[in-house]
Amino acid sequence: MKTYSFSPSAFLNNAFSLSTMVVLLGMFSLNTYASGGHSGHDNDNNKHESEHTEEAKGPHGGKLLSDSNFSVELKIFEVGVPPEMRLYAYDRGKFLAPGDWKVNVTLDRLGGDQDQIKFSPELDYQVGDQDIKEPHSYDVTIKASYENQNYEWQYESHEGRTVISDRQLELARVKTELAGPATLNLNDTLFGVIAAPADSVYRINAPYPGMVETVHVQVGESVKKGQRLLSLTNTDTLQRYSVKSPANGEVTERFVNQGDQAEGRVLLEVVDLSTVWVEMSAFPESIENLTVGQPVTVRDLHHHKSATSSISYVAPQMTGGHIARTRAVIDNSDGHWRPGMHIKADIQIDSRQVPLAIKASALQSFRDMPVVFAKFGNTFEVRMVELGENGSEGENESNGHMIEVLGGLKPGTEYVTGNSFLIKADILKSGASHDH
């Protein structure tokens, strides 16, 4: 191990501050270099590997890598510009002008991608020719040359990464899929209410003047077409006759009792609710996107039950409240959808194919950015994704809805779709620093 002596005047002559002198004195008083691990000098190719112990810092707060008299400081600069790599160099602790040395950096990323970064002088540092894209997780190789000597350092800089065994993944029920193309259904959401169809409401009258002798049904009772509802006596002929149900349905109103006169009045109301209307309210920003025939998914706000149909009617004019009525008809053979029930309706206004999409269930937040977790064998790593249009759920809600991906994830990447929060927790537990 070589030792070096420094005089305060030497530092002052080179415009170093007192704090910089302290940093460099501390650097050369240690028996460790690079990431705090010993970097031996190889006379053949000067290759050095840095081990992760206590990391040495340079005057600019970057990672300091040293070999003999030559040192390189690497810093990811992110203030006011996209993340860029800046390198500073020193000879025996003295600052070197950026044109006096050469350097290039290779970043090997998980999954096989490799960033080859070239540098050019700028101010008192050399700056890389490309943005350092997220995540800042890679194996770093630095090759530099100075005064006819070649130097090389290698170290790991992994963030947002963890390794989980197959057994742990099975116990946690982690699910994955391959990212790829998908069809996005673009929806507009309306709210409304269930109503009885106007042509399925039957108001029962007596065909002849008479008196009600017997009412055979009660309100709420289901009836069949042709079933006897009332028995009456014709007051002109004194003959008895019956009034029967015109359709299958339910007795919803009863207006008479035994002994009442039946002439000129509604006696009973029977409603066929085997199908019901979905009456929806569309505001001006929605009405322009609605047409007859568009698919619609109706959801019960309380019981999370759904039914599918299509738009059957869009009102040609707005009401006084600037609302247009929109209607769909849904099956109600099980009797779940009752008039007066409030609903939410998702109307499919468009459908298009996108080259890359992910399931919404895969999304997590990492450093306030939307991410998914990519899987490479037993290693998982964050992928900061740029999102596009948000699709909607189809009839099968268990499949979840899809979201377009514009950047940050390669097609064909295996990513976590189920229980992704467990991967996030493991990464945070293991420490996911953003320190460069």
C-alpha positions as CSV (number, residue, x, y, z in Angstrom):
1,M,0.0,0.0,0.0
2,K,1.4,3.3,-1.0
3,T,1.1,6.4,1.2
4,Y,0.9,10.0,0.1
5,S,1.6,13.3,1.8
6,F,-0.2,16.5,1.1
7,S,0.6,20.1,2.0
8,P,-2.2,22.7,2.5
9,S,-0.5,25.0,0.0
10,A,-0.7,22.4,-2.7
11,F,-4.4,22.2,-2.2
12,L,-4.9,25.9,-2.2
13,N,-2.8,26.3,-5.4
14,N,-5.2,23.9,-7.1
15,A,-8.3,25.7,-5.9
16,F,-9.4,23.0,-3.5
17,S,-11.5,24.0,-0.5
18,L,-10.6,22.9,3.0
19,S,-13.6,20.5,2.9
20,T,-12.2,19.0,-0.3
21,M,-8.8,18.5,1.3
22,V,-10.4,16.7,4.2
23,V,-12.2,14.4,1.9
24,L,-9.0,13.5,-0.1
25,L,-6.9,13.2,3.0
26,G,-9.5,10.7,4.3
27,M,-9.5,8.9,1.0
28,F,-5.8,8.3,1.0
29,S,-5.5,7.5,4.6
30,L,-7.8,4.5,4.1
31,N,-6.5,1.1,3.0
32,T,-9.6,0.7,0.8
33,Y,-10.5,2.1,-2.7
34,A,-13.5,2.0,-5.0
35,S,-16.5,0.8,-3.0
36,G,-14.5,0.5,0.1
37,G,-13.0,-2.8,-1.0
38,H,-9.3,-3.3,-1.9
39,S,-8.5,-2.8,-5.5
40,G,-5.3,-4.5,-6.5
41,H,-3.1,-3.3,-9.3
42,D,-2.9,-5.7,-12.2
43,N,0.2,-5.0,-14.3
44,D,-1.3,-6.8,-17.3
45,N,-4.7,-5.1,-17.8
46,N,-5.2,-3.0,-14.7
47,K,-8.6,-4.6,-13.9
48,H,-10.1,-3.9,-10.6
49,E,-13.3,-5.1,-8.9
50,S,-14.9,-3.1,-6.1
51,E,-16.5,-4.9,-3.2
52,H,-19.5,-3.4,-1.3
53,T,-18.3,-2.2,2.1
54,E,-18.0,1.4,3.0
55,E,-18.3,3.4,-0.2
56,A,-15.7,6.2,-0.9
57,K,-17.2,9.5,-1.9
58,G,-15.6,12.2,-4.0
59,P,-15.6,16.0,-3.6
60,H,-18.8,16.2,-5.6
61,G,-20.6,13.5,-3.6
62,G,-20.2,10.9,-6.3
63,K,-18.8,7.4,-6.1
64,L,-15.0,7.5,-6.0
65,L,-12.9,4.8,-7.7
66,S,-9.1,4.9,-7.3
67,D,-6.0,3.1,-8.6
68,S,-2.6,4.3,-7.5
69,N,-2.4,8.0,-8.2
70,F,-5.5,8.1,-10.6
71,S,-9.1,8.5,-9.3
72,V,-12.4,8.8,-11.1
73,E,-15.5,10.2,-9.4
74,L,-18.9,9.0,-10.9
75,K,-22.1,11.0,-10.2
76,I,-25.6,10.7,-11.6
77,F,-26.8,14.3,-11.9
78,E,-30.6,14.8,-12.0
79,V,-31.2,18.5,-11.1
80,G,-33.0,20.4,-13.8
81,V,-32.0,17.8,-16.5
82,P,-32.9,14.2,-17.3
83,P,-30.6,11.8,-15.3
84,E,-27.1,12.0,-16.8
85,M,-23.7,10.6,-15.8
86,R,-20.9,13.0,-15.0
87,L,-17.3,11.9,-14.3
88,Y,-14.5,13.9,-12.6
89,A,-10.9,12.8,-12.5
90,Y,-8.0,13.4,-10.1
91,D,-4.2,12.8,-10.1
92,R,-2.8,12.4,-6.6
93,G,-5.8,14.3,-5.4
94,K,-5.3,17.1,-7.9
95,F,-8.2,18.0,-10.2
96,L,-7.7,17.0,-13.8
97,A,-9.1,19.0,-16.7
98,P,-11.8,16.9,-18.6
99,G,-9.7,17.0,-21.8
100,D,-6.7,15.4,-20.2
101,W,-8.2,11.9,-19.9
102,K,-10.6,9.6,-21.7
103,V,-13.3,7.3,-20.4
104,N,-16.3,5.2,-21.4
105,V,-18.9,3.3,-19.3
106,T,-20.9,0.2,-19.8
107,L,-24.1,-0.5,-17.9
108,D,-25.2,-4.2,-18.0
109,R,-28.9,-4.4,-17.0
110,L,-31.0,-7.3,-15.8
111,G,-32.5,-9.0,-18.8
112,G,-29.5,-8.6,-21.1
113,D,-29.8,-4.9,-22.1
114,Q,-26.5,-3.0,-22.2
115,D,-26.0,0.8,-22.3
116,Q,-22.7,1.9,-23.9
117,I,-22.0,5.5,-22.8
118,K,-19.5,7.7,-24.4
119,F,-18.3,11.0,-22.8
120,S,-17.2,14.4,-23.9
121,P,-15.7,17.3,-21.9
122,E,-18.1,19.9,-20.3
123,L,-17.0,22.5,-17.8
124,D,-14.9,20.6,-15.2
125,Y,-16.3,17.2,-15.9
126,Q,-17.0,14.7,-18.7
127,V,-20.7,14.1,-19.5
128,G,-22.3,11.0,-20.9
129,D,-24.1,11.1,-24.3
130,Q,-27.3,9.5,-23.1
131,D,-29.9,9.7,-20.3
132,I,-29.6,7.2,-17.5
133,K,-33.0,5.5,-17.8
134,E,-34.8,4.1,-14.8
135,P,-34.3,2.0,-12.9
136,H,-30.8,2.9,-12.0
137,S,-30.0,-0.7,-11.5
138,Y,-27.0,-2.3,-13.3
139,D,-23.5,-3.7,-13.2
140,V,-21.1,-0.9,-14.0
141,T,-17.8,-1.2,-16.0
142,I,-15.6,1.9,-16.3
143,K,-12.6,2.0,-18.6
144,A,-10.4,5.1,-18.5
145,S,-7.0,6.1,-19.9
146,Y,-4.6,8.7,-18.6
147,E,-1.0,9.4,-19.4
148,N,-0.7,6.2,-21.5
149,Q,-2.1,4.0,-18.7
150,N,-5.4,2.1,-18.8
151,Y,-7.6,1.7,-15.8
152,E,-10.8,-0.4,-15.3
153,W,-13.3,-0.7,-12.5
154,Q,-16.3,-2.9,-12.1
155,Y,-19.0,-2.7,-9.4
156,E,-22.7,-3.5,-8.8
157,S,-25.3,-0.7,-8.4
158,H,-28.6,-2.5,-7.8
159,E,-31.8,-0.7,-6.7
160,G,-35.3,-2.0,-6.6
161,R,-34.2,-5.6,-6.9
162,T,-34.7,-8.7,-4.9
163,V,-34.3,-12.5,-5.1
164,I,-37.1,-14.8,-3.9
165,S,-37.0,-18.6,-3.9
166,D,-39.5,-20.7,-5.7
167,R,-40.9,-22.0,-2.4
168,Q,-41.6,-18.4,-1.1
169,L,-43.2,-17.5,-4.4
170,E,-45.5,-20.5,-4.2
171,L,-46.4,-19.7,-0.6
172,A,-47.1,-16.1,-1.5
173,R,-49.2,-17.1,-4.5
174,V,-47.3,-14.7,-6.8
175,K,-48.7,-14.7,-10.3
176,T,-47.0,-13.6,-13.5
177,E,-47.8,-13.0,-17.2
178,L,-45.9,-11.9,-20.3
179,A,-46.4,-8.3,-21.3
180,G,-47.7,-8.0,-24.9
181,P,-50.4,-6.6,-27.2
182,A,-53.9,-6.3,-26.0
183,T,-57.3,-5.0,-27.0
184,L,-58.3,-1.9,-24.9
185,N,-62.0,-1.3,-24.4
186,L,-62.5,2.4,-23.8
187,N,-65.5,3.1,-21.7
188,D,-67.6,6.0,-20.5
189,T,-69.4,5.6,-17.2
190,L,-73.0,6.7,-16.6
191,F,-75.3,6.4,-13.7
192,G,-79.0,5.6,-13.8
193,V,-81.9,3.7,-12.4
194,I,-83.8,0.5,-13.2
195,A,-87.4,1.0,-14.6
196,A,-90.2,-1.2,-15.7
197,P,-90.6,-1.3,-19.5
198,A,-93.5,0.9,-20.6
199,D,-94.9,-1.9,-22.8
200,S,-94.8,-4.5,-20.0
201,V,-97.1,-2.6,-17.5
202,Y,-100.7,-3.9,-17.6
203,R,-103.5,-2.0,-16.0
204,I,-106.4,-4.4,-15.5
205,N,-110.0,-3.2,-16.1
206,A,-113.3,-4.9,-16.1
207,P,-114.8,-5.5,-19.6
208,Y,-118.4,-5.1,-18.3
209,P,-120.1,-3.0,-15.6
210,G,-120.2,-5.1,-12.4
211,M,-119.3,-5.7,-8.9
212,V,-116.1,-7.3,-7.6
213,E,-116.9,-10.6,-5.8
214,T,-113.4,-12.0,-5.2
215,V,-109.8,-10.7,-5.6
216,H,-107.7,-13.8,-6.2
217,V,-104.2,-12.3,-5.9
218,Q,-102.2,-10.0,-3.6
219,V,-99.6,-7.3,-4.3
220,G,-96.2,-8.9,-4.9
221,E,-97.6,-12.2,-6.1
222,S,-96.3,-13.7,-9.3
223,V,-98.9,-14.6,-11.9
224,K,-98.9,-16.5,-15.1
225,K,-100.5,-15.5,-18.3
226,G,-104.2,-16.6,-18.3
227,Q,-104.3,-17.0,-14.5
228,R,-107.6,-15.8,-12.9
229,L,-107.1,-12.5,-11.1
230,L,-110.7,-11.3,-10.3
231,S,-114.3,-12.7,-10.2
232,L,-117.1,-10.3,-10.9
233,T,-120.8,-10.2,-11.4
234,N,-122.2,-8.3,-14.4
235,T,-124.8,-6.0,-12.9
236,D,-126.8,-5.9,-16.2
237,T,-127.0,-9.7,-16.8
238,L,-126.2,-10.9,-13.3
239,Q,-123.8,-13.4,-14.9
240,R,-120.5,-14.1,-13.3
241,Y,-117.3,-13.8,-15.2
242,S,-113.5,-13.8,-14.5
243,V,-110.7,-11.4,-15.4
244,K,-107.4,-13.1,-16.3
245,S,-103.8,-12.0,-16.4
246,P,-102.7,-10.8,-19.9
247,A,-99.1,-11.9,-19.3
248,N,-96.6,-13.4,-16.9
249,G,-95.6,-10.9,-14.3
250,E,-96.0,-9.6,-10.8
251,V,-99.0,-7.8,-9.2
252,T,-97.6,-4.4,-8.3
253,E,-100.9,-2.5,-7.5
254,R,-104.3,-3.4,-6.2
255,F,-107.1,-0.8,-6.3
256,V,-110.2,-2.8,-5.4
257,N,-111.7,-5.1,-2.7
258,Q,-114.6,-7.4,-2.6
259,G,-117.9,-5.6,-3.2
260,D,-116.4,-2.6,-5.0
261,Q,-117.9,-1.5,-8.3
262,A,-115.6,-2.2,-11.2
263,E,-116.9,0.1,-13.9
264,G,-114.6,2.7,-15.3
265,R,-111.6,2.2,-13.1
266,V,-108.3,0.3,-12.9
267,L,-108.6,-2.7,-10.7
268,L,-105.1,-4.2,-10.6
269,E,-101.7,-3.5,-12.1
270,V,-99.5,-6.4,-13.4
271,V,-96.0,-5.8,-14.6
272,D,-93.8,-8.2,-16.5
273,L,-90.3,-7.7,-15.1
274,S,-88.6,-10.6,-17.0
275,T,-86.7,-7.7,-18.8
276,V,-86.2,-4.2,-17.4
277,W,-85.1,-0.9,-18.7
278,V,-81.9,0.8,-17.6
279,E,-82.5,4.5,-17.7
280,M,-79.2,6.4,-17.8
281,S,-78.4,10.1,-17.7
282,A,-75.8,11.4,-20.1
283,F,-74.3,14.9,-19.8
284,P,-73.1,16.9,-22.9
285,E,-69.5,15.6,-22.7
286,S,-70.8,12.0,-22.9
287,I,-73.7,12.3,-25.3
288,E,-71.5,12.9,-28.3
289,N,-69.8,9.5,-27.8
290,L,-73.0,7.5,-27.5
291,T,-74.7,5.6,-30.3
292,V,-77.4,2.9,-30.4
293,G,-75.8,-0.6,-30.4
294,Q,-72.8,0.2,-28.2
295,P,-72.1,-2.6,-25.6
296,V,-73.0,-1.7,-22.0
297,T,-72.2,-3.4,-18.7
298,V,-74.6,-2.6,-15.9
299,R,-73.5,-2.9,-12.3
300,D,-75.5,-3.0,-9.1
301,L,-74.0,-0.4,-6.7
302,H,-74.6,-2.5,-3.6
303,H,-74.2,-6.2,-4.5
304,H,-71.6,-5.9,-7.3
305,K,-73.7,-8.0,-9.7
306,S,-73.5,-7.1,-13.4
307,A,-75.4,-7.6,-16.6
308,T,-74.5,-6.9,-20.2
309,S,-76.6,-5.4,-23.0
310,S,-76.4,-2.7,-25.6
311,I,-77.7,0.8,-26.0
312,S,-81.2,0.7,-27.4
313,Y,-82.2,4.4,-27.3
314,V,-80.5,7.8,-27.1
315,A,-82.8,10.7,-26.6
316,P,-82.7,13.2,-29.5
317,Q,-82.9,16.2,-27.2
318,M,-81.6,17.3,-23.8
319,T,-83.8,17.9,-20.8
320,G,-84.0,21.3,-19.0
321,G,-81.1,20.1,-16.8
322,H,-78.9,19.5,-19.9
323,I,-79.2,15.8,-19.6
324,A,-80.0,13.3,-22.3
325,R,-81.8,10.0,-21.5
326,T,-80.1,6.9,-22.7
327,R,-81.6,3.4,-22.4
328,A,-80.6,-0.3,-22.4
329,V,-82.7,-3.4,-21.9
330,I,-81.4,-6.2,-19.7
331,D,-82.6,-9.7,-18.8
332,N,-84.2,-10.0,-15.4
333,S,-85.3,-13.6,-15.3
334,D,-83.9,-14.1,-11.8
335,G,-85.7,-11.0,-10.5
336,H,-82.6,-9.3,-9.2
337,W,-83.0,-6.0,-11.0
338,R,-85.9,-4.1,-9.4
339,P,-87.4,-0.8,-10.6
340,G,-86.0,2.1,-8.6
341,M,-82.6,0.4,-8.1
342,H,-79.7,2.7,-8.7
343,I,-77.0,1.4,-11.1
344,K,-73.6,2.3,-12.7
345,A,-73.2,1.6,-16.4
346,D,-70.0,1.3,-18.3
347,I,-70.6,2.0,-22.0
348,Q,-67.9,0.8,-24.5
349,I,-67.4,3.8,-26.7
350,D,-64.3,2.5,-28.5
351,S,-62.1,-0.5,-28.8
352,R,-58.5,-0.6,-30.2
353,Q,-55.5,-2.8,-30.3
354,V,-52.3,-1.6,-28.6
355,P,-48.8,-3.2,-29.0
356,L,-48.1,-3.3,-25.3
357,A,-50.4,-3.4,-22.2
358,I,-50.3,-4.7,-18.7
359,K,-53.0,-5.7,-16.2
360,A,-54.0,-2.9,-13.8
361,S,-53.6,-5.4,-10.9
362,A,-49.8,-5.4,-11.6
363,L,-49.3,-1.7,-10.9
364,Q,-47.5,-0.5,-7.7
365,S,-46.0,2.8,-6.6
366,F,-42.2,3.0,-6.1
367,R,-40.6,6.4,-5.3
368,D,-43.9,8.0,-6.3
369,M,-43.7,6.5,-9.8
370,P,-46.0,3.8,-11.3
371,V,-44.1,0.5,-11.6
372,V,-44.4,-3.2,-12.3
373,F,-42.0,-5.9,-11.2
374,A,-40.2,-7.7,-13.9
375,K,-39.2,-11.4,-13.3
376,F,-36.0,-12.9,-14.4
377,G,-35.7,-16.3,-13.0
378,N,-35.9,-15.8,-9.2
379,T,-34.8,-12.1,-9.5
380,F,-37.4,-9.4,-9.5
381,E,-36.7,-5.7,-10.4
382,V,-38.8,-2.6,-10.7
383,R,-39.7,-1.3,-14.1
384,M,-40.9,2.4,-14.2
385,V,-43.6,2.4,-16.8
386,E,-45.1,5.2,-18.9
387,L,-48.8,4.6,-19.1
388,G,-51.2,5.4,-21.9
389,E,-54.9,4.9,-22.2
390,N,-56.7,3.0,-19.4
391,G,-58.9,0.2,-20.7
392,S,-61.9,-1.1,-18.8
393,E,-63.0,-4.4,-17.4
394,G,-64.8,-6.8,-19.6
395,E,-67.7,-9.1,-18.7
396,N,-65.3,-11.4,-16.8
397,E,-64.1,-9.1,-14.0
398,S,-61.6,-11.6,-12.7
399,N,-59.4,-10.9,-15.7
400,G,-59.0,-7.3,-14.7
401,H,-58.7,-4.4,-17.1
402,M,-55.7,-3.5,-19.1
403,I,-53.6,-0.3,-19.3
404,E,-51.5,0.7,-22.3
405,V,-47.7,0.9,-21.8
406,L,-45.8,3.6,-23.8
407,G,-42.4,3.0,-22.3
408,G,-40.3,1.4,-19.6
409,L,-41.2,-2.2,-20.3
410,K,-40.1,-4.5,-23.2
411,P,-42.7,-6.7,-24.9
412,G,-42.3,-10.3,-23.8
413,T,-41.1,-9.3,-20.3
414,E,-42.5,-11.6,-17.6
415,Y,-44.1,-9.4,-14.9
416,V,-46.0,-9.9,-11.6
417,T,-49.8,-9.6,-12.0
418,G,-50.9,-11.1,-8.7
419,N,-49.8,-10.2,-5.1
420,S,-47.2,-7.8,-6.5
421,F,-47.4,-5.9,-3.2
422,L,-45.4,-8.7,-1.6
423,I,-42.5,-8.1,-4.1
424,K,-42.6,-4.4,-3.3
425,A,-42.5,-5.2,0.5
426,D,-39.5,-7.5,0.0
427,I,-37.6,-4.9,-2.0
428,L,-38.3,-2.1,0.5
429,K,-37.3,-4.4,3.3
430,S,-34.0,-5.2,1.6
431,G,-33.3,-1.5,1.0
432,A,-33.9,0.2,-2.3
433,S,-31.6,3.2,-2.3
434,H,-31.4,5.7,-5.0
435,D,-27.9,6.7,-4.1
436,H,-25.3,7.1,-6.8
